[in-house]
Amino acid sequence: MASQGVTPRSEDYSRWYTDVVQKADLADYAPVRGCMIIKPYGYELWENIKGALDKRFKETGHKNAYFPLLIPMSFIQREAEHVEGFAPELAVVTIGGGKELEEPLVVRPTSETVIGHAFAQWIHSYRDLPLLINQWANVVRWELRTRLFLRTMEFLWQEGHTAHATAEEAQQETLQMLEVYADFAMNEAAIPAIMGRKSDQEKFAGAEASYAIEAMMGNTWALQSGTSHNLGQNFAKAFGIQFQDENNEQQYCWTTSWGVSTRMVGAVIMAHGDDQGLRLPPRLAPIQVVAVPIYKTDEQREVVMDTILRVCEPLLSVGIRVHIDDREEVTPGFKYNDWEMRGVPLRLEIGPKDIEKGSVALARRDIPGKEGKQFVPQDGLVGTVTRLLNDIQKNMLKQATEFRDAHLHEAKDYDKLKKVVEDGWALIWHCGTAECEDKIKEDTKASSRCFPLDKNPEWHPQGEKCAVCGKPAQGKAYFARAY
Amino acid sequence: MASQGVTPRSEDYSRWYTDVVQKADLADYAPVRGCMIIKPYGYELWENIKGALDKRFKETGHKNAYFPLLIPMSFIQREAEHVEGFAPELAVVTIGGGKELEEPLVVRPTSETVIGHAFAQWIHSYRDLPLLINQWANVVRWELRTRLFLRTMEFLWQEGHTAHATAEEAQQETLQMLEVYADFAMNEAAIPAIMGRKSDQEKFAGAEASYAIEAMMGNTWALQSGTSHNLGQNFAKAFGIQFQDENNEQQYCWTTSWGVSTRMVGAVIMAHGDDQGLRLPPRLAPIQVVAVPIYKTDEQREVVMDTILRVCEPLLSVGIRVHIDDREEVTPGFKYNDWEMRGVPLRLEIGPKDIEKGSVALARRDIPGKEGKQFVPQDGLVGTVTRLLNDIQKNMLKQATEFRDAHLHEAKDYDKLKKVVEDGWALIWHCGTAECEDKIKEDTKASSRCFPLDKNPEWHPQGEKCAVCGKPAQGKAYFARAY
């Protein structure tokens, strides 16, 4: 049995994170450097993330498909910025079936190229547009510094790829999917992520414009948690994705791509976790309610277990994810700590006294100690538990939003920026150049996160100057320490 | 628009198959030799297969997890038979991040080794057993002769991996999962697959015993559609998967593995398809009902479309998968052929006359022509359609079972076997040796499929001799041409 407890966040946030991932049984390192094994509890969390996203993709008209893992090296080389961006990160298959290959095959780092090739064959006329495809897949990027869920050599993700007849439609799609991600983050993951445009230096290799949702972690660092790219006609031209328009003329398509990965699991851990471990929003939690029996004698055990089964049955039958912890080799106290570590939103306890009174005890993970505990009647428990799970979901979003808002600050000048990014995100007028971003990074370790959409009603506003270099500002941008 | 119609099965079954896969828009070849692109319609079929299997795995206590794609070469080499079986089929990554790797990494052909390594770390005591894990993943095997869905270099599958305290439990699990596969095939895919044990020559590399479900295709060839392996203690010993038993003694675990792949899509195509194209069992069909409007004038169009929307709404609301084909550039006749090609179980037609009568026409894919068409009232359509879909599901299983049973024959001697396997499966007393199987294969192209469980109440029955070589028989085995 693993020892309980994690390194306090204040002592070493990075060790706290790794402790939580491992002790909550989410994932572990694999024998190959930089790869991870996603354990059943972590994978179920990912399945719930996947389900909630997939539903949204289908509701917005996208269909899933599957494209090959192995990509000819020549494909990767066809879009100039793309190859430059990905070349250093490639895993390359050079031997197949015992023989050296004539053309090496790349393990996909992302699928723009092979999907571009397919789209060129699928699309003929304007009637074939828009083409709205999504893929759930694994990808490999040769990372040197890895961290479980946040940056691993292999990760799981979805990558959406769409083709459109006009630039406007492609831009609409890019922003629609950004909003889908923000909606998912807010309403499922209880994370108030900020939607924004990435600066030129931070955009995807081959994109015209990249957008991201940026989430604030418990140490105030930022985590880019989903991206949406307007690829313009770059990939369409590289792969010959053309259509005949209504006037019988050949046109290049406008394409987009967008993705969310297992990184989102890291976002959930760091947006909500505390010194007791993980805290999971009820809508994503693999276990929403854990039931712990309390007894001393064998006779008590029998009565308590009978009652627990009877009380939990209606919860299970309406689809609430309940786990009954009937382990005999550990104490109730051990179980409490164990399930707090694993972030289960609600704990249900039943002992002999509760049976006498016809009640159960319910303890909320989001409100520690006595304040979060209440005794409620066994009658009507489905309603009570449903209400509480909704409350917890809302309260976790409220807590995360308050924390975020307390750490967002406008900075009028560079000195203020330097101070703010020690413990928060600084919003500055920003020229958008790589020079300025590199300087800020070197001085403060903070990077350009995004130009938030809601703070930039217009671009290149007249008279506004970059808070760092004094050149004309593109808009207001957040800078922060980031993963 | 693709031309309609496929090569008749009687003319060229193999071309018929490829025609159906491509014209029904299930999949296509990828730019890398031997790989495929699974198109949205084919992928949705796979999602339905996946969903029905995943539900069964979870109901039998298994949990999903995810293990790495890349496996150290040394792992593959650790189990002697395993490396011998897989060495010729490996895709090997030798370059990562621009550098030659010290130890090459294998793209997983299957995950026994890396999961064995993980199990050795996860399992300590008898309390950790049984460990019941499943993974949904892609795997790569360097195949030279490939065919869409049936044999591709990369394919999607699930691989179950379990560890147990006793040999008996491992054997029970192996057979339980075989039964889960047969149950899925029968009740979801409408395929009456036969459960049996593979001969020594045909078993999995590293297994003690392999079992399979074997399905009969429309040309009477066999397709191995799912396998379940009892691995004994082979992988436990190679990877040190040990547990402390109740007497505090260290023991090696007994492990199993079992898998179903995108090959199952090929099984569905060939078990049910006809010269009009695909026929999908309703429980797996991405579209269960296609609604085709019939009109001549624009006024008619409006009324007909309104009625279709009104009539389909209650079907959709109870979860029936309905697609309304409102394309204007093609005729109803074209649409009929198109959806027959794609195997949609039920077609709903509404024209001006149906509106007058308050009826709709329903045409079954499983019963061709007028016999399969009926006019029913719009009132109570949910009940009618639900009933019909159930009927179609049952009838497709009945048709497949009758076809199978008409092509299963006992063969008392080698001459009879030779004749039977020209157009069916021959059941013979079989010695189980590789020599005999190789001889049969050379003479007839038929291979040993399995020792069917229901025909072998006892093994090595006294006095029974192999129908081919005359040596003592292990039991009765099916021989057939196979994919």
Interface residues (C-beta under 8 A of the other chain):
Chain A: D28 A30 P31 V32 C35 M36 I37 I38 K39 P40 Y43 E44 W46 E47 K63 N64 A65 Y66 F67 P68 L69 L70 I71 P72 F75 A87 P88 E89 L90 A91 V92 V93 T94 I95 G96 G97 G98 P104 L105 V107 V114 H117 A118 Q121 R127 I133 A137 N138 V140 W142 L144 M153 E154 L156 E329
Chain B: D28 A30 P31 V32 C35 M36 I37 I38 K39 P40 Y43 E44 W46 E47 K63 N64 A65 Y66 F67 P68 L69 L70 I71 P72 F75 A87 P88 E89 L90 A91 V92 V93 T94 I95 G96 G97 G98 P104 L105 V107 V114 H117 A118 Q121 R127 I133 A137 N138 V140 W142 L144 M153 E154 L156 E329
